[in-house]
Amino acid sequence: METTRGDEPEPVLRGWRFWIRPVVIVLYSAVLLIGLPLLSIDLVRNKAKPHTLMCFVAGIFLVLTIPISLWTMIHHLIYFTQPELQKPIMRILWMVPIYAIDSWFAIKFPSVAIYLDTVRECYEAYVIYNFMAYIFNYLTQEYELAGTLGSKPQVRHLFPFWCLPAWPMGGIFIQRCQQGVLQYTLIRPVTTLIAFTCELGGVYHEGEFNIRYAWLWIMIINNLSQIWALYCLMMFYVAAKEELKPIKPVGKFICVKLVVFASFWQGVVIAVIVALINIDVKWGWDTKEQLANGLQDLLICFEMFFASIAHHFTFSYKPYVNVHHNVPWYRSIKNMFDVSDVRSDVTDQVMRVGDSVPWRLKNPKQFFKKKLCSKSSDSCESNNPNNSSSSTTSKQVNERSNLLQSSPYTSDDDGADMANVLGYGCGPYNRDDGGGGHVDTDTLTSDHD
């Protein structure tokens, strides 16, 4: 059925896309009718203690935040027309309700706040990865990315890493940026597991700046890893900012960076402030650690309200509106929660890092055996039954090394040769080859005569 506006027909949404919005509105209204009275009763019963008052205020911001985020996410599901772009967007949008709900429960139950907060912080790493995935997916749809970046002038490192050697433009540059983001995605869950273990062992002591306790060291590791991940995002934006203009990445990057980076540093500042004051148990907290966590979680609930508004406009569903598509609702939800792309990316990057490890680290026994044999070559040659095969292998390695050295695009960087072979190198690409990614031999000849 179609309605008409003037002479142009306007298709009407059918099926679940038609009824999903009113159903969500009704369900959320029912939750509010139950939740708000319970919060009010709890506030009166506890005579408005600071802890109870904080829980009530955080709850108000929570009920204001959730509908804004839900509205944005539901419309992305209704118009889930570009899964490769909208899947990472949906994961980023989930950050706001996850942060807000997690923080409210951490305020309400301060004894388990450390466990709730660490789950929230793990999702933070996942958000940074998905922002990188969103950018990469867009660029790979529109451009032959390695060739496009490989034809650009060299991008130098920014402050405060300007002393580092430049990453060759092209595939090596892409690979370094990906690895820089993925390392935080891997390190954060590991440090979270260590924090759990240390908390159970009584040596975590969150908020205490003491080298004898694990919190200080874990905070330093997480901070350095996070800074490097955001720096790699910034480097990639500097290299591809012209190609990224259509998706307006600056506002999106600011939304992600402020939520992730500001929440971390405000937690550190709050921990320092709380360490300087005397706590009163009448406030509703038993330790300074619980008070610091409560203040941090209250600020996050407050900030998520504004973050939900910012996400609604910066990660809008409107560019993906297409009422003619007909994807079942369960398939849209399945695509939203599908993490096979994450598994594939992590596996791919780990394999690349493994391929770049020198052979002496992969085969330490063979390496040290060769060192010992070099001191007594006669005895080794006489006692080695595989001498002929090892000589052949050595000859093959030398031939391969000479071949790579003769290549005009061989880089001193580890893995650069393999990246060039796989199409990620920094050599020029012929954009008129039909998208095959082959090297223009005429260009190579003219460039290196």
C-alpha positions as a Markdown table, in Angstrom:
| # | Residue | x | y | z |
|---|---|---|---|---|
| 1 | Met | 0.0 | 0.0 | 0.0 |
| 2 | Glu | 1.3 | 3.5 | -0.8 |
| 3 | Thr | 0.3 | 7.0 | 0.2 |
| 4 | Thr | 0.7 | 9.8 | -2.3 |
| 5 | Arg | 2.2 | 13.2 | -1.7 |
| 6 | Gly | 1.4 | 15.3 | -4.7 |
| 7 | Asp | 2.3 | 13.2 | -7.7 |
| 8 | Glu | 5.1 | 11.2 | -6.1 |
| 9 | Pro | 4.3 | 7.9 | -4.4 |
| 10 | Glu | 5.8 | 7.5 | -0.9 |
| 11 | Pro | 6.2 | 3.8 | 0.1 |
| 12 | Val | 5.0 | 2.9 | 3.6 |
| 13 | Leu | 7.0 | 0.7 | 6.0 |
| 14 | Arg | 5.5 | -2.7 | 6.4 |
| 15 | Gly | 5.8 | -5.6 | 8.9 |
| 16 | Trp | 8.0 | -5.2 | 11.9 |
| 17 | Arg | 9.4 | -1.9 | 10.8 |
| 18 | Phe | 5.9 | -0.4 | 11.1 |
| 19 | Trp | 5.1 | -1.6 | 14.7 |
| 20 | Ile | 8.6 | -1.8 | 16.3 |
| 21 | Arg | 8.7 | 1.9 | 17.4 |
| 22 | Pro | 5.3 | 2.0 | 19.2 |
| 23 | Val | 6.0 | -1.3 | 20.9 |
| 24 | Val | 9.4 | 0.0 | 22.2 |
| 25 | Ile | 7.7 | 3.3 | 23.4 |
| 26 | Val | 5.0 | 1.3 | 25.3 |
| 27 | Leu | 7.5 | -1.0 | 26.9 |
| 28 | Tyr | 9.8 | 1.8 | 28.0 |
| 29 | Ser | 6.9 | 3.8 | 29.4 |
| 30 | Ala | 5.9 | 0.7 | 31.5 |
| 31 | Val | 9.5 | 0.5 | 32.8 |
| 32 | Leu | 9.3 | 4.2 | 33.8 |
| 33 | Leu | 6.0 | 3.7 | 35.6 |
| 34 | Ile | 7.6 | 1.0 | 37.7 |
| 35 | Gly | 11.1 | 2.3 | 38.1 |
| 36 | Leu | 10.6 | 5.9 | 39.0 |
| 37 | Pro | 8.2 | 5.2 | 42.0 |
| 38 | Leu | 10.7 | 2.6 | 43.3 |
| 39 | Leu | 13.5 | 5.2 | 43.1 |
| 40 | Ser | 11.3 | 7.7 | 45.0 |
| 41 | Ile | 10.4 | 5.2 | 47.7 |
| 42 | Asp | 14.0 | 4.3 | 48.2 |
| 43 | Leu | 14.9 | 8.0 | 48.5 |
| 44 | Val | 12.3 | 8.6 | 51.2 |
| 45 | Arg | 13.1 | 5.4 | 53.1 |
| 46 | Asn | 16.8 | 6.2 | 53.4 |
| 47 | Lys | 16.1 | 9.9 | 54.3 |
| 48 | Ala | 18.0 | 11.2 | 51.4 |
| 49 | Lys | 21.5 | 10.1 | 52.4 |
| 50 | Pro | 24.2 | 11.3 | 49.9 |
| 51 | His | 24.5 | 7.8 | 48.5 |
| 52 | Thr | 20.7 | 7.4 | 48.0 |
| 53 | Leu | 20.4 | 10.9 | 46.5 |
| 54 | Met | 23.3 | 10.2 | 44.1 |
| 55 | Cys | 21.5 | 7.0 | 43.0 |
| 56 | Phe | 18.3 | 8.9 | 42.4 |
| 57 | Val | 19.9 | 11.7 | 40.4 |
| 58 | Ala | 21.9 | 9.1 | 38.3 |
| 59 | Gly | 18.6 | 7.3 | 37.7 |
| 60 | Ile | 16.9 | 10.4 | 36.4 |
| 61 | Phe | 19.7 | 10.9 | 33.8 |
| 62 | Leu | 19.5 | 7.2 | 33.0 |
| 63 | Val | 15.8 | 7.3 | 32.1 |
| 64 | Leu | 16.5 | 10.4 | 30.0 |
| 65 | Thr | 19.5 | 8.8 | 28.2 |
| 66 | Ile | 18.1 | 5.4 | 27.3 |
| 67 | Pro | 15.2 | 6.5 | 25.0 |
| 68 | Ile | 17.4 | 8.8 | 22.9 |
| 69 | Ser | 19.9 | 5.9 | 22.3 |
| 70 | Leu | 17.1 | 3.4 | 21.7 |
| 71 | Trp | 15.5 | 5.7 | 19.2 |
| 72 | Thr | 18.7 | 6.0 | 17.2 |
| 73 | Met | 19.5 | 2.3 | 17.3 |
| 74 | Ile | 15.9 | 1.3 | 16.3 |
| 75 | His | 16.0 | 3.5 | 13.3 |
| 76 | His | 19.4 | 2.0 | 12.3 |
| 77 | Leu | 17.7 | -1.5 | 12.6 |
| 78 | Ile | 14.7 | -0.4 | 10.5 |
| 79 | Tyr | 17.0 | 1.0 | 7.8 |
| 80 | Phe | 19.8 | -1.6 | 8.1 |
| 81 | Thr | 20.7 | -1.2 | 4.5 |
| 82 | Gln | 24.5 | -1.2 | 4.7 |
| 83 | Pro | 25.6 | -3.8 | 7.3 |
| 84 | Glu | 29.3 | -3.2 | 6.7 |
| 85 | Leu | 29.0 | 0.4 | 7.9 |
| 86 | Gln | 26.0 | 0.2 | 10.3 |
| 87 | Lys | 27.3 | -2.8 | 12.2 |
| 88 | Pro | 30.2 | -0.9 | 13.8 |
| 89 | Ile | 27.9 | 2.1 | 14.2 |
| 90 | Met | 25.5 | 0.0 | 16.2 |
| 91 | Arg | 28.3 | -1.2 | 18.4 |
| 92 | Ile | 29.4 | 2.3 | 19.1 |
| 93 | Leu | 25.8 | 3.4 | 19.8 |
| 94 | Trp | 25.5 | 0.6 | 22.4 |
| 95 | Met | 28.3 | 2.3 | 24.4 |
| 96 | Val | 26.0 | 5.0 | 25.8 |
| 97 | Pro | 23.3 | 2.6 | 27.3 |
| 98 | Ile | 25.9 | 0.2 | 28.5 |
| 99 | Tyr | 27.9 | 2.9 | 30.2 |
| 100 | Ala | 24.8 | 4.5 | 31.7 |
| 101 | Ile | 23.2 | 1.2 | 33.0 |
| 102 | Asp | 26.5 | -0.1 | 34.2 |
| 103 | Ser | 27.3 | 3.1 | 36.1 |
| 104 | Trp | 23.9 | 3.3 | 37.8 |
| 105 | Phe | 24.2 | -0.3 | 39.1 |
| 106 | Ala | 27.7 | 0.5 | 40.3 |
| 107 | Ile | 26.3 | 3.4 | 42.3 |
| 108 | Lys | 23.4 | 1.3 | 43.7 |
| 109 | Phe | 25.7 | -1.6 | 44.7 |
| 110 | Pro | 29.1 | -0.1 | 45.5 |
| 111 | Ser | 30.5 | -3.4 | 46.8 |
| 112 | Val | 30.5 | -4.8 | 43.2 |
| 113 | Ala | 31.4 | -1.6 | 41.5 |
| 114 | Ile | 34.9 | -2.8 | 40.5 |
| 115 | Tyr | 33.5 | -5.7 | 38.6 |
| 116 | Leu | 30.9 | -3.6 | 36.8 |
| 117 | Asp | 33.3 | -0.9 | 36.0 |
| 118 | Thr | 35.9 | -3.2 | 34.5 |
| 119 | Val | 33.2 | -4.7 | 32.2 |
| 120 | Arg | 32.4 | -1.2 | 31.0 |
| 121 | Glu | 36.1 | -0.4 | 30.4 |
| 122 | Cys | 36.5 | -3.5 | 28.3 |
| 123 | Tyr | 33.6 | -2.3 | 26.1 |
| 124 | Glu | 35.5 | 0.9 | 25.7 |
| 125 | Ala | 38.3 | -0.9 | 23.9 |
| 126 | Tyr | 35.7 | -2.6 | 21.7 |
| 127 | Val | 34.3 | 0.8 | 20.8 |
| 128 | Ile | 37.7 | 2.1 | 19.6 |
| 129 | Tyr | 38.2 | -0.9 | 17.5 |
| 130 | Asn | 34.7 | -0.5 | 15.9 |
| 131 | Phe | 35.4 | 3.1 | 15.1 |
| 132 | Met | 38.5 | 2.0 | 13.2 |
| 133 | Ala | 36.5 | -0.7 | 11.5 |
| 134 | Tyr | 33.8 | 1.8 | 10.4 |
| 135 | Ile | 36.4 | 4.0 | 8.8 |
| 136 | Phe | 38.2 | 1.1 | 7.1 |
| 137 | Asn | 34.9 | -0.4 | 5.8 |
| 138 | Tyr | 33.9 | 2.9 | 4.2 |
| 139 | Leu | 37.2 | 3.5 | 2.6 |
| 140 | Thr | 37.6 | 0.0 | 1.2 |
| 141 | Gln | 34.1 | 0.3 | -0.4 |
| 142 | Glu | 35.1 | 3.6 | -2.2 |
| 143 | Tyr | 38.8 | 3.2 | -2.8 |
| 144 | Glu | 41.6 | 0.8 | -3.4 |
| 145 | Leu | 43.0 | 1.9 | 0.0 |
| 146 | Ala | 46.6 | 0.7 | -0.1 |
| 147 | Gly | 47.1 | 2.2 | -3.6 |
| 148 | Thr | 45.4 | 5.5 | -2.6 |
| 149 | Leu | 47.5 | 6.0 | 0.5 |
| 150 | Gly | 50.7 | 4.7 | -1.3 |
| 151 | Ser | 50.4 | 7.5 | -3.8 |
| 152 | Lys | 50.3 | 10.2 | -1.1 |
| 153 | Pro | 53.2 | 12.2 | 0.4 |
| 154 | Gln | 54.8 | 10.7 | 3.5 |
| 155 | Val | 52.9 | 11.4 | 6.7 |
| 156 | Arg | 55.3 | 12.1 | 9.6 |
| 157 | His | 54.6 | 11.2 | 13.2 |
| 158 | Leu | 52.8 | 13.8 | 15.3 |
| 159 | Phe | 53.5 | 15.1 | 18.8 |
| 160 | Pro | 54.7 | 13.5 | 21.1 |
| 161 | Phe | 56.0 | 10.7 | 18.8 |
| 162 | Trp | 57.7 | 12.7 | 16.2 |
| 163 | Cys | 61.0 | 11.0 | 16.9 |
| 164 | Leu | 59.7 | 7.6 | 15.7 |
| 165 | Pro | 60.6 | 6.5 | 12.1 |
| 166 | Ala | 57.9 | 7.2 | 9.6 |
| 167 | Trp | 55.6 | 4.3 | 8.5 |
| 168 | Pro | 55.9 | 3.8 | 4.7 |
| 169 | Met | 52.7 | 5.0 | 3.0 |
| 170 | Gly | 50.5 | 2.3 | 1.7 |
| 171 | Gly | 49.9 | -1.2 | 3.2 |
| 172 | Ile | 52.5 | -0.8 | 5.9 |
| 173 | Phe | 50.9 | 2.4 | 7.1 |
| 174 | Ile | 47.5 | 0.7 | 7.2 |
| 175 | Gln | 48.8 | -2.3 | 9.0 |
| 176 | Arg | 50.6 | -0.2 | 11.7 |
| 177 | Cys | 47.4 | 1.8 | 12.3 |
| 178 | Gln | 45.3 | -1.4 | 12.6 |
| 179 | Gln | 47.7 | -3.0 | 14.9 |
| 180 | Gly | 47.9 | 0.1 | 17.1 |
| 181 | Val | 44.1 | 0.0 | 17.6 |
| 182 | Leu | 43.9 | -3.8 | 18.0 |
| 183 | Gln | 46.5 | -3.9 | 20.7 |
| 184 | Tyr | 44.3 | -2.0 | 23.0 |
| 185 | Thr | 41.4 | -4.3 | 22.2 |
| 186 | Leu | 43.6 | -7.2 | 23.3 |
| 187 | Ile | 45.4 | -5.6 | 26.2 |
| 188 | Arg | 42.3 | -4.2 | 28.0 |
| 189 | Pro | 40.7 | -7.6 | 28.6 |
| 190 | Val | 44.0 | -9.0 | 29.8 |
| 191 | Thr | 44.5 | -6.2 | 32.3 |
| 192 | Thr | 40.9 | -6.6 | 33.4 |
| 193 | Leu | 41.4 | -10.3 | 34.2 |
| 194 | Ile | 44.6 | -9.3 | 36.1 |
| 195 | Ala | 42.6 | -6.7 | 38.1 |
| 196 | Phe | 40.0 | -9.3 | 39.0 |
| 197 | Thr | 42.7 | -11.7 | 40.2 |
| 198 | Cys | 44.5 | -9.0 | 42.2 |
| 199 | Glu | 41.2 | -7.9 | 43.8 |
| 200 | Leu | 40.5 | -11.4 | 44.9 |
| 201 | Gly | 44.0 | -11.6 | 46.3 |
| 202 | Gly | 43.7 | -8.3 | 48.1 |
| 203 | Val | 46.5 | -6.5 | 46.3 |
| 204 | Tyr | 44.5 | -4.3 | 43.8 |
| 205 | His | 43.5 | -1.3 | 46.0 |
| 206 | Glu | 41.8 | 0.8 | 43.4 |
| 207 | Gly | 42.6 | 4.6 | 43.8 |
| 208 | Glu | 45.7 | 4.1 | 45.8 |
| 209 | Phe | 48.9 | 5.6 | 44.2 |
| 210 | Asn | 51.2 | 3.0 | 45.8 |
| 211 | Ile | 53.7 | 1.0 | 43.8 |
| 212 | Arg | 53.0 | -2.0 | 46.1 |
| 213 | Tyr | 49.5 | -2.4 | 44.7 |
| 214 | Ala | 48.4 | -3.5 | 41.3 |
| 215 | Trp | 46.0 | -0.6 | 40.5 |
| 216 | Leu | 48.7 | 1.9 | 39.8 |
| 217 | Trp | 50.6 | -0.4 | 37.4 |
| 218 | Ile | 47.4 | -1.5 | 35.6 |
| 219 | Met | 46.3 | 2.1 | 35.2 |
| 220 | Ile | 49.7 | 3.1 | 33.7 |
| 221 | Ile | 49.5 | 0.1 | 31.2 |
| 222 | Asn | 45.9 | 0.9 | 30.2 |
| 223 | Asn | 46.6 | 4.5 | 29.8 |
| 224 | Leu | 49.7 | 4.0 | 27.6 |
| 225 | Ser | 47.8 | 1.4 | 25.5 |
| 226 | Gln | 44.8 | 3.7 | 25.1 |
| 227 | Ile | 46.9 | 6.7 | 24.1 |
| 228 | Trp | 48.6 | 4.7 | 21.4 |
| 229 | Ala | 45.3 | 3.4 | 20.1 |
| 230 | Leu | 43.9 | 6.9 | 19.8 |
| 231 | Tyr | 47.1 | 8.2 | 18.3 |
| 232 | Cys | 47.0 | 5.5 | 15.6 |
| 233 | Leu | 43.4 | 6.6 | 14.8 |
| 234 | Met | 44.6 | 10.2 | 14.6 |
| 235 | Met | 47.5 | 9.2 | 12.3 |
| 236 | Phe | 45.1 | 7.4 | 10.0 |
| 237 | Tyr | 42.7 | 10.3 | 9.9 |
| 238 | Val | 45.6 | 12.7 | 8.9 |
| 239 | Ala | 46.6 | 10.4 | 6.1 |
| 240 | Ala | 43.0 | 9.9 | 4.7 |
| 241 | Lys | 41.2 | 13.0 | 5.7 |
| 242 | Glu | 40.3 | 14.0 | 2.1 |
| 243 | Glu | 38.8 | 10.6 | 1.4 |
| 244 | Leu | 36.9 | 10.6 | 4.7 |
| 245 | Lys | 35.2 | 14.0 | 4.2 |
| 246 | Pro | 31.9 | 12.5 | 3.0 |
| 247 | Ile | 31.2 | 10.8 | 6.3 |
| 248 | Lys | 32.3 | 13.8 | 8.4 |
| 249 | Pro | 34.6 | 11.8 | 10.7 |
| 250 | Val | 35.7 | 14.7 | 13.0 |
| 251 | Gly | 32.5 | 14.8 | 15.0 |
| 252 | Lys | 32.4 | 11.0 | 15.3 |
| 253 | Phe | 36.0 | 10.9 | 16.4 |
| 254 | Ile | 35.4 | 13.6 | 19.0 |
| 255 | Cys | 32.4 | 11.7 | 20.4 |
| 256 | Val | 34.4 | 8.5 | 20.8 |
| 257 | Lys | 37.5 | 10.2 | 22.1 |
| 258 | Leu | 35.7 | 12.4 | 24.7 |
| 259 | Val | 33.7 | 9.5 | 26.2 |
| 260 | Val | 36.7 | 7.1 | 26.3 |
| 261 | Phe | 39.6 | 9.5 | 27.2 |
| 262 | Ala | 37.7 | 12.0 | 29.4 |
| 263 | Ser | 36.1 | 9.2 | 31.5 |
| 264 | Phe | 39.5 | 7.7 | 32.2 |
| 265 | Trp | 41.2 | 10.9 | 33.3 |
| 266 | Gln | 38.3 | 12.2 | 35.3 |
| 267 | Gly | 38.5 | 8.9 | 37.3 |
| 268 | Val | 42.1 | 9.6 | 38.0 |
| 269 | Val | 41.4 | 13.1 | 39.2 |
| 270 | Ile | 38.5 | 11.9 | 41.4 |
| 271 | Ala | 40.7 | 9.3 | 43.0 |
| 272 | Val | 43.3 | 12.0 | 43.9 |
| 273 | Ile | 40.6 | 14.3 | 45.3 |
| 274 | Val | 38.9 | 11.6 | 47.4 |
| 275 | Ala | 42.3 | 10.5 | 48.8 |
| 276 | Leu | 42.7 | 14.0 | 50.3 |
| 277 | Ile | 39.3 | 14.1 | 52.2 |
| 278 | Asn | 38.0 | 12.3 | 55.2 |
| 279 | Ile | 35.0 | 10.1 | 54.5 |
| 280 | Asp | 32.0 | 9.8 | 56.8 |
| 281 | Val | 30.3 | 6.4 | 56.9 |
| 282 | Lys | 27.0 | 8.2 | 57.3 |
| 283 | Trp | 27.2 | 9.2 | 53.7 |
| 284 | Gly | 26.5 | 5.6 | 52.7 |
| 285 | Trp | 30.0 | 4.5 | 51.6 |
| 286 | Asp | 32.3 | 2.3 | 53.6 |
| 287 | Thr | 35.6 | 3.2 | 52.0 |
| 288 | Lys | 37.1 | 6.0 | 50.0 |
| 289 | Glu | 37.4 | 3.6 | 47.1 |
| 290 | Gln | 33.6 | 3.2 | 47.0 |
| 291 | Leu | 33.1 | 7.0 | 47.2 |
| 292 | Ala | 35.5 | 7.6 | 44.3 |
| 293 | Asn | 33.8 | 5.0 | 42.2 |
| 294 | Gly | 30.4 | 6.5 | 43.0 |
| 295 | Leu | 31.4 | 10.0 | 42.0 |
| 296 | Gln | 32.9 | 8.7 | 38.8 |
| 297 | Asp | 29.8 | 6.7 | 37.9 |
| 298 | Leu | 27.5 | 9.7 | 38.7 |
| 299 | Leu | 29.5 | 11.8 | 36.3 |
| 300 | Ile | 29.3 | 9.1 | 33.6 |
| 301 | Cys | 25.5 | 8.9 | 34.0 |
| 302 | Phe | 25.4 | 12.7 | 33.6 |
| 303 | Glu | 27.7 | 12.7 | 30.6 |
| 304 | Met | 25.9 | 9.8 | 28.8 |
| 305 | Phe | 22.8 | 12.0 | 28.5 |
| 306 | Phe | 24.7 | 14.5 | 26.4 |
| 307 | Ala | 26.6 | 11.7 | 24.6 |
| 308 | Ser | 23.3 | 10.1 | 23.5 |
| 309 | Ile | 22.3 | 13.4 | 21.9 |
| 310 | Ala | 25.6 | 13.8 | 20.2 |
| 311 | His | 25.5 | 10.2 | 18.9 |
| 312 | His | 22.0 | 10.8 | 17.5 |
| 313 | Phe | 23.3 | 13.5 | 15.2 |
| 314 | Thr | 26.8 | 12.3 | 14.4 |
| 315 | Phe | 25.9 | 8.7 | 13.8 |
| 316 | Ser | 22.6 | 9.4 | 12.2 |
| 317 | Tyr | 20.5 | 6.7 | 10.4 |
| 318 | Lys | 19.3 | 9.1 | 7.7 |
| 319 | Pro | 22.1 | 8.4 | 5.2 |
| 320 | Tyr | 21.0 | 4.8 | 5.2 |
| 321 | Val | 17.2 | 5.3 | 4.7 |
| 322 | Asn | 15.8 | 3.0 | 2.0 |
| 323 | Val | 12.2 | 1.9 | 2.5 |
| 324 | His | 12.4 | -0.6 | -0.4 |
| 325 | His | 14.7 | -3.0 | 1.3 |
| 326 | Asn | 13.1 | -6.1 | 2.9 |
| 327 | Val | 15.4 | -7.7 | 5.5 |
| 328 | Pro | 13.7 | -9.8 | 8.3 |
| 329 | Trp | 14.0 | -8.3 | 11.7 |
| 330 | Tyr | 15.8 | -11.3 | 13.2 |
| 331 | Arg | 18.5 | -11.0 | 10.4 |
| 332 | Ser | 19.1 | -7.3 | 11.2 |
| 333 | Ile | 19.5 | -8.1 | 14.9 |
| 334 | Lys | 21.7 | -11.1 | 14.1 |
| 335 | Asn | 24.0 | -8.9 | 11.9 |
| 336 | Met | 24.2 | -6.4 | 14.7 |
| 337 | Phe | 25.5 | -8.9 | 17.2 |
| 338 | Asp | 27.7 | -10.8 | 14.7 |
| 339 | Val | 31.4 | -10.6 | 15.8 |
| 340 | Ser | 32.9 | -12.8 | 13.1 |
| 341 | Asp | 34.6 | -9.7 | 11.6 |
| 342 | Val | 36.3 | -9.0 | 14.9 |
| 343 | Arg | 37.6 | -12.5 | 15.1 |
| 344 | Ser | 38.8 | -12.4 | 11.5 |
| 345 | Asp | 40.6 | -9.1 | 12.0 |
| 346 | Val | 42.3 | -10.1 | 15.2 |
| 347 | Thr | 43.4 | -13.4 | 13.7 |
| 348 | Asp | 44.7 | -11.7 | 10.6 |
| 349 | Gln | 46.7 | -9.2 | 12.5 |
| 350 | Val | 48.2 | -11.8 | 14.8 |
| 351 | Met | 49.3 | -13.8 | 11.8 |
| 352 | Arg | 50.9 | -10.8 | 10.2 |
| 353 | Val | 52.8 | -10.0 | 13.4 |
| 354 | Gly | 53.8 | -13.6 | 13.6 |
| 355 | Asp | 55.1 | -13.6 | 10.0 |
| 356 | Ser | 57.2 | -10.5 | 10.7 |
| 357 | Val | 59.0 | -12.2 | 13.7 |
| 358 | Pro | 62.6 | -13.0 | 12.7 |
| 359 | Trp | 63.2 | -16.7 | 12.1 |
| 360 | Arg | 65.8 | -16.8 | 15.0 |
| 361 | Leu | 62.9 | -16.0 | 17.4 |
| 362 | Lys | 60.6 | -18.6 | 15.9 |
| 363 | Asn | 63.3 | -21.3 | 15.9 |
| 364 | Pro | 65.6 | -20.6 | 18.9 |
| 365 | Lys | 67.0 | -24.1 | 19.0 |
| 366 | Gln | 68.1 | -24.0 | 15.4 |
| 367 | Phe | 69.5 | -20.5 | 15.8 |
| 368 | Phe | 71.7 | -21.4 | 18.8 |
| 369 | Lys | 72.7 | -24.7 | 17.1 |
| 370 | Lys | 73.9 | -22.8 | 14.1 |
| 371 | Lys | 75.8 | -20.4 | 16.4 |
| 372 | Leu | 77.6 | -23.4 | 18.1 |
| 373 | Cys | 78.3 | -25.0 | 14.7 |
| 374 | Ser | 79.9 | -21.8 | 13.5 |
| 375 | Lys | 82.6 | -22.2 | 16.1 |
| 376 | Ser | 83.4 | -25.8 | 15.2 |
| 377 | Ser | 82.2 | -26.0 | 11.5 |
| 378 | Asp | 84.2 | -29.2 | 10.7 |
| 379 | Ser | 82.7 | -31.3 | 13.4 |
| 380 | Cys | 79.2 | -30.1 | 12.7 |
| 381 | Glu | 79.5 | -30.8 | 9.0 |
| 382 | Ser | 80.7 | -34.3 | 9.6 |
| 383 | Asn | 78.0 | -35.1 | 12.1 |
| 384 | Asn | 75.1 | -33.5 | 10.4 |
| 385 | Pro | 73.2 | -36.0 | 8.2 |
| 386 | Asn | 71.0 | -33.2 | 6.8 |
| 387 | Asn | 74.0 | -31.1 | 5.7 |
| 388 | Ser | 73.0 | -31.1 | 2.0 |
| 389 | Ser | 69.4 | -30.1 | 2.7 |
| 390 | Ser | 70.4 | -27.3 | 5.1 |
| 391 | Ser | 72.9 | -26.0 | 2.5 |
| 392 | Thr | 70.1 | -26.0 | -0.1 |
| 393 | Thr | 67.8 | -24.2 | 2.3 |
| 394 | Ser | 70.5 | -21.6 | 3.0 |
| 395 | Lys | 71.0 | -21.1 | -0.7 |
| 396 | Gln | 67.2 | -20.6 | -1.2 |
| 397 | Val | 67.1 | -18.0 | 1.6 |
| 398 | Asn | 70.1 | -16.1 | 0.1 |
| 399 | Glu | 68.4 | -16.1 | -3.3 |
| 400 | Arg | 65.2 | -14.8 | -1.8 |
| 401 | Ser | 67.0 | -12.1 | 0.1 |
| 402 | Asn | 68.9 | -11.0 | -3.0 |
| 403 | Leu | 65.6 | -10.9 | -4.9 |
| 404 | Leu | 63.9 | -8.8 | -2.3 |
| 405 | Gln | 66.9 | -6.4 | -2.1 |
| 406 | Ser | 66.7 | -5.9 | -5.8 |
| 407 | Ser | 63.0 | -4.9 | -5.6 |
| 408 | Pro | 62.6 | -1.1 | -5.9 |
| 409 | Tyr | 59.9 | -1.2 | -3.2 |
| 410 | Thr | 61.6 | -3.2 | -0.6 |
| 411 | Ser | 61.4 | -1.4 | 2.8 |
| 412 | Asp | 63.7 | -1.7 | 5.8 |
| 413 | Asp | 60.6 | -2.2 | 7.9 |
| 414 | Asp | 59.8 | -5.8 | 9.0 |
| 415 | Gly | 57.1 | -7.3 | 6.9 |
| 416 | Ala | 57.3 | -4.7 | 4.2 |
| 417 | Asp | 58.4 | -7.2 | 1.6 |
| 418 | Met | 55.5 | -9.6 | 2.4 |
| 419 | Ala | 53.1 | -6.6 | 2.4 |
| 420 | Asn | 54.1 | -5.6 | -1.1 |
| 421 | Val | 53.6 | -9.1 | -2.4 |
| 422 | Leu | 50.1 | -9.2 | -0.8 |
| 423 | Gly | 49.2 | -5.9 | -2.3 |
| 424 | Tyr | 49.7 | -3.8 | 0.8 |
| 425 | Gly | 53.0 | -2.2 | -0.2 |
| 426 | Cys | 53.9 | 1.3 | -0.9 |
| 427 | Gly | 54.5 | 1.0 | -4.6 |
| 428 | Pro | 52.4 | 2.9 | -7.1 |
| 429 | Tyr | 49.1 | 1.3 | -8.3 |
| 430 | Asn | 47.6 | 1.6 | -11.7 |
| 431 | Arg | 44.0 | 2.8 | -11.0 |
| 432 | Asp | 43.1 | 2.1 | -14.7 |
| 433 | Asp | 43.6 | -1.7 | -14.4 |
| 434 | Gly | 40.0 | -2.4 | -13.7 |
| 435 | Gly | 40.3 | -2.6 | -9.9 |
| 436 | Gly | 42.6 | -5.6 | -10.0 |
| 437 | Gly | 45.3 | -3.9 | -8.0 |
| 438 | His | 48.1 | -4.8 | -10.4 |
| 439 | Val | 51.3 | -2.7 | -10.6 |
| 440 | Asp | 51.7 | -0.6 | -13.6 |
| 441 | Thr | 54.9 | -1.8 | -15.2 |
| 442 | Asp | 55.3 | 1.3 | -17.3 |
| 443 | Thr | 55.2 | 3.4 | -14.2 |
| 444 | Leu | 57.7 | 1.2 | -12.5 |
| 445 | Thr | 60.1 | 1.5 | -15.5 |
| 446 | Ser | 59.8 | 5.2 | -15.7 |
| 447 | Asp | 60.2 | 5.8 | -12.0 |
| 448 | His | 63.3 | 3.7 | -11.7 |
| 449 | Asp | 65.2 | 4.1 | -14.9 |
